[in-house]
Amino acid sequence: MSCSVPHRLCCSSVIISVYSAGVIVRGSGKAFFASCNPKICVVGSGPAGFYTAQHLIKVCRLHVVSFSAFSSFQARQDAEVDIYERLPVPFGLVRFGVAPDHPEVKNVINTFTQTAKQSRCSFYGNVNVGKDVSIEELQQAYHAVVLSYGAEGNRTMGVPGEQLAGVYSAQNFVGWYNGLPSCQELNPDLSCETAVILGQGNVALDIARILLSPVDILKKTDITQPTLEALERSQIRNVLIIGRRGPLQIACTIKELREMVNLPDTRPEMVAADFNGVAEALKDVPRPRKRLTELMLKTALDTPGEKEQERRNKASRSWGFRFFRSPVEVLGDPDSMRVVGIRLAVNRLEVDGARAVLTGEVEDVKCGLVISSIGYKSVPIDPSVPFDSRKAIVPNNMGRVQHVSGLYCSGWLKTGPTGVIATTMNNSFDTARSLVEDIDSGTLDVSISKPGSQSISALLEKRGVKPVSFSDWEKIDNAEMKKGEASGKPREKLLSVEEMLRVVQT
Amino acid sequence: MALVTALRRLAHVRICEYTRKTAAVTFGARHTSLKSFTTSTQPLRSDNKVTVHFINRDGEKITVKGSPGDSLLDIVINEDLDFDGFGACEGTLACSTCHLIFDEDVYKNLGPVTDEEMDMLDLAYGLTDTSRLGCQICLTKSLEGMVARVPESVADIRQSKDGSS
């Protein structure tokens, strides 16, 4: 594939690189000069947007030279990539999703920043695509539009009582502690003893960890100040993480589980019966699932060593998985309209483990906080874009949006909201590859010159929208880091769009 | 650009030391073997360099040299090797993008694997029994001439069917 040819090799051994690049010059013998630079726009500046942009810029820089009998020549022109973002700040879920105590994961920002600083890449923050500017307008201005705006909706439980005070979606809760402006009013009441999290994915475990971590640890992260203060007052002592299927179907990854197992001042409390038959079933499962399950089994069933026993005895907080349970109803206090418990249906698994079926039995759990973490969901942002509402993705073929030429998608909007950052990286590179293939094959016509950001900027100005540039973001970045320094944190995030824009204007 | 690269290298070294320190908590023996490198201020003579052959995703062999104590990720960065998306978390054991595959005899010589490295490897594409993370492997003279293969990235939704990622 053309894009995976290292630049250096390409320059030093032209012939080889042409073959491995698989470039086919259409109408062989004819010289082809692209008349203008492909102008591409990416919607969304999370990992999907940035990894797509990174690959487009890199691949389109490879000037592929080929020789035919008549010494014809093809140069792939430099692509110009503009990234549009609704918020004034870039990086999407790396900033607003990745847990504050996982700063290592945020190192990807360094690579994104390098991409943004390339002369052929521009960042336009504070532009709400679908509202300030339509997809159609972007398509007129650019040769190609890549949708990478992720999955900002959430799946709902669809049970009575979901609207009670004290019930939150994981997305809003994560947004709250990570400083997402739209979630700052959440102000969750943490005065109860037991919190229930529905769902057993990594987001569920992030939330459990944040609820139970000693505040002294979180103080050194970029968690927001209001969250720290709320956690300092928190009375939560016990977090139950509930899944409708069994230990062998759990959705979290082992890193997150190990963090729970090792979380200071907490002890695991599991139900031994949930693990019946699990050890026997482990023989034939792949290594990742096997190691994850073994760690769970060890935590749940093994008699701890003396030191670990002592640690567990001293712990003031606890957490545990509860398996084979589905929410039936969130129970509320009729006067305060606050959650006081949750009714769970007891499930059993069908033979292959693929489906949980109700047994008819129910059980009630007392709790004052319910967080549903059963999955993110992409939402359509423009009626002109095809959308599969059942799968909640844009229907696509290797990132090419079905039936709309010049329109692409990457990241969670393309695949649905699963996978770690490496998954999104590869999936975004793939979309970039598809796009470049289409340029090379002529499927995507880049021969007519397009105005790109020039015309969009004019439109935005007319509509009173002031985009935030990458150097504007760096002002915000500096202000946040400076603010954080005072309290020994890597940064103190600005919590409202207004505040961010104020910093930009100074 | 040179400045950016230099800064990136600086930042990288710092991170690498951090990782090594973390690893050292678990593996005291490893710490000792690294000590000489981290305390050495003299640039190592070139005849001390170790030759490493990488096989990239297109099957091409790239031969480079690194200093003992460098991690394989350090070498990829220092030599500016173009493996897409390699080392996304910059050697902090928070991703699996520096996944490399070795021949069995080389694998046996690479030293112990921590649980944390295994945890991240579990999320790697095309995991094999002789897979390691490049950021966790430090060059030694005994690894002279080693071959490290960059696995193909097969990225599509088929990968997450297991539901574990």
Contacts between the chains, C-beta under 8 A, distances in Angstrom:
chain1	res1	chain2	res2	distance
A	3	B	84	7.5
A	4	B	56	7.6
A	4	B	57	5.2
A	4	B	58	5.8
A	4	B	84	6.2
A	5	B	58	6.7
A	6	B	56	6.8
A	6	B	60	7.9
A	6	B	62	7.8
A	6	B	81	7.3
A	6	B	82	3.7
A	7	B	82	5.8
A	8	B	80	7.7
A	8	B	82	6.8
A	9	B	60	6.8
A	20	B	58	5.6
A	20	B	60	7.8
A	51	B	85	7.4
A	55	B	84	7.3
A	102	B	94	6.7
A	104	B	89	5.3
A	104	B	90	7.9
A	104	B	92	3.5
A	104	B	93	7.0
A	104	B	94	3.6
A	105	B	89	6.2
A	105	B	94	4.7
A	105	B	95	7.1
A	107	B	15	7.7
A	107	B	88	7.4
A	107	B	89	4.9
A	107	B	90	4.4
A	107	B	92	6.1
A	107	B	94	7.2
A	108	B	88	5.2
A	108	B	89	6.7
A	108	B	95	8.0
A	110	B	8	7.4
A	110	B	11	7.5
A	110	B	90	6.8
A	111	B	88	6.8
A	114	B	4	7.0
A	249	B	163	7.1
A	251	B	163	5.6
A	251	B	164	6.9
A	253	B	119	7.5
A	253	B	122	7.2
A	253	B	123	6.1
A	253	B	164	6.3
A	253	B	165	6.3
A	254	B	119	4.5
A	254	B	122	5.8
A	255	B	116	7.4
A	255	B	119	4.6
A	255	B	120	6.7
A	255	B	123	7.9
A	258	B	115	7.0
A	258	B	116	7.5
A	258	B	119	6.2
A	286	B	162	7.2
A	287	B	122	6.5
A	287	B	127	6.7
A	288	B	122	3.7
A	288	B	123	7.0
A	288	B	127	7.4
A	288	B	162	7.4
A	288	B	164	5.7
A	289	B	162	6.5
A	289	B	164	5.9
A	291	B	118	6.7
A	291	B	119	7.5
A	291	B	122	6.0
A	292	B	122	7.4
A	292	B	164	6.9
A	398	B	156	7.8
A	415	B	156	7.6
A	415	B	157	4.8
A	415	B	160	7.6
A	416	B	157	7.2
A	418	B	157	7.9
A	418	B	160	4.7
A	418	B	163	7.5
A	418	B	165	6.5
A	419	B	159	7.5
A	419	B	160	5.2
A	419	B	165	5.0
A	420	B	95	7.1
A	420	B	96	8.0
A	420	B	123	5.6
A	420	B	165	5.6
A	421	B	88	6.6
A	421	B	95	6.0
A	422	B	85	7.3
A	422	B	88	6.7
A	422	B	95	5.4
A	422	B	96	5.8
A	422	B	97	5.2
A	422	B	123	6.9
A	422	B	124	7.8
A	422	B	125	7.6
A	423	B	155	7.0
A	423	B	159	6.7
A	423	B	160	6.5
A	423	B	165	6.1
A	425	B	85	4.9
A	425	B	88	6.4
A	425	B	97	6.9
A	425	B	155	7.9
A	426	B	85	7.1
A	426	B	125	7.2
A	426	B	153	4.9
A	426	B	154	8.0
A	426	B	155	2.8
A	427	B	155	5.3
A	427	B	156	7.0
A	429	B	84	6.0
A	429	B	85	6.7
A	429	B	153	7.4
A	429	B	155	7.0
A	430	B	155	5.5
A	430	B	156	6.9
